[in-house]
Amino acid sequence: MRRRGARRQRGAAQLSLTVRSTVRRGSVDELRKVLERMGAEPPEARDIPFPQLEGVHFARLLLLEDSDEPPDLIPASLMWMSEVDAPLERHLEELVDVGGPVLDATFGLCEGYPEEPTPQARRTYLGERLVESATSYVNTVGRTVDQIRREAELRQAIEDFLDRRRRDGLPGEPDQVRAEIQRFVRDEPRLSWARGRAPRPSLRWRLGELVHALGVAAGLVVATPVVVVLLPIYVLVLRLHERSDAAPHLRPTAEHEWRLASIEDYVTQNQFSAIGYIKPGRFRGMTVQAILWLTDQAARHVFTRGSLAGIKTIHFAQWIILDDGRFALFTSYYDGSHESYMDDFIDKIAFGLNAQFSNAVGYPKTRFLFFEGARREQEFKDYQRIRQTPTQVWYSAYPGLNAANIENNALIRSGLFGTLARADTEAWLRRL
């Protein structure tokens, strides 16, 4: 299967790797226990050698339980999902080698797993079960794990230096303080990399993205006359569906709330996994495909520098359509609490939530696709909590850094050398 993001492999870009495999009948309970044990262990004691997998920002192992949603049973499946720096092939090779024991312990309970799991056999198995994302969002395109960690190290080193210098008395002028910091960095061998600017994605990659963006824009311009003609018909059919779609206000059970809350708020970031069954019929299927395609283009070409339509706390997110369009899986990594995450969405992009999630069964009533829905705040919060599924095992390469910290560290590096006006120098020093 073609992988979403494979076209971005050249240059310093991030990619998503998603693998899905059906769990063997009778092994679901055993797999759930294995995952829960892994997830409960301290990160340094886990069987999964995440830190040894180069370029991994975030990763998760996720069990999707059996679903009896009509018309047919969807058997339980196991998913590996990782957000990584290119190239993807490097990540796959490391995963089947270094991560082999963990794959054997988890995917070994799934159908078709090789009886003799050599690295090559694992690679073939995973390659046959790759899943394509419909939409992917990256907080800052091109910012690698190595860059994030180094810039955090740079800030800490500078702050430690300033703490030592304050005991002897720092100069009074901002330019003099900055000059002392520059001398410290120049004289510190382990910070030699900080003398240069952060690397950008390759020119070839950037040109490819520009060509793609122009192609998308041209296609939208060409399609506009057709859209204008068909729009009144679409709106009429949409309202008929909205009026007839059931939207009962259900509340999550206390047990479900406890299972979700018990795996949240351990580090600076949190994870989110939710399943939505797409409303039956071609109309809703076409609508969700169109909305996710447009969202993907916006995430790829517009929202690439730390903000998703005003939300700055999301590190990565993706939508995946599964089982021939029967349901969608949404996953993300975000800063802060679950409650603040939901409030951010409702306050800033409720229209976007409605456009995407209202095509799922049971979503609060919408009006003309974009209105109401998530604005029915308690109904929406209860709905998404019910649809949320526990992420048993997940990893962050920088658990102590939120998105604002990461951006601030990048700005400290970019302003370290070069000419700055006095006001800019003062602003730069306030970042420390």
C-alpha positions, 0 to 999 in steps of 0.5 A: 500500500502506498504510504502517506508521506512517502513523497516527503522522504527527501529532506528533513521532513517528518513522516508517519508510520502506521502498521495494523494487524488483526489479533488472533482469536483467543489472544485479545486478552493476552495481548491486552495484558502484555500492553498494559504491563508495558505501559505501566512500567517506568520508561527506563525499564520498558522492554521497548527500546524507543530511545534507540530508534533514531529520529522517533518523536512519538510512538504508540502501540494501540489495541483496537478492541473487537467492534460489533458495530453493524453490519459486521464484526470488526475483529480486534487489531493491534496498531504500531504508530510512530512519528519520525524524521525521514528517511522512513526506511531507516526507521523500519530497519531499526524497528525490525532489528532493535525493536524485534523482541517487542514486535515478537511479544505483541504482533506475535499474537496477531494473525500471520506473524512469522514463526521464525521472526528474523529482521527480514521476516518482520520487515516483510510482515510490517510492510504488508500491513502498512496503513495510509493516513488520510490527514497528517499534521506536524507542529513544525515541519523540518524540526528534527528530534536531534534539533529539539534536544540540542536546543533544549541543551543549549538553553540549559547550558546558557542558563547555567552559565548566567546563574554562575555569572550572576554571582560575580555580577553581570554587565548592565547593558543587554548587548554586553550580556549577549556578548558574554553568552556568545563567548561562552558558546564559542568556547564550549566545544559541546555547543559548537553546533550552535554557531550555525543556524538550524538546517532547513529541509533540502532545496529539492524537498522545498521545491517539490512542496511548492510545486505540489502546493501550486498544483493543489491551488490550480486544481481548486481554481479549476474546480470552483465553477463546478463546486458553485453549481453543485453547492446548493444541491449539496447543502439541501441534501446535507440539511436533510441528513442533519435533520434525520441523523440520530444524536443521543446525548450519551455519557461515558461510564465511570469505569471508562473515564477511570481507564482513560484518566489513569494513563493521562498527565504523567509528563508534559504531553498527553496522547489521544486516540479516538474511533468514530464510525462513519455514518452509512451512505455514499453522501457521508463517505464522500463528505468525510473524504473531501474534508480530510483531503482539504485538511491535509492540504492545509496541514501540509502547506499552510499550518506548518509553523507551530499553529493549527488554526490558532491551536499551538499545543499539538505536536502531531496528529493524524486521521486514518480511514479504516475498513473500507471507509467504515470508521475513522481513527484520530490520534494526536499528541498534545500539551496539557490536560485533556480538558484544556485540549478539548476547550482549545478545540471548542473555543478556536476551531469548533467549525473544523471539529464539526466538519470532520467529526459530524460525519461520525455516528452519534455526533452532536447535531450540526447545522450546515456542517460547520455550526452547532455540534461542538458548540453543544459543549457538554454533549461534545465532550461526552461524545469524544470521551466515549469514542476515546480508546485507551492508548496502552503504550506510548513514548515521547522523545522529549517528555519535559518539553511542551510546544511553547518550550520547543519554539522558544528554544529554537528562537534562542538559537536563531537569535544567538549570533548575528546583529540585533537591535537593542529592543530585539536583544532585550526581547531575546534575553527575556527568553532565557 
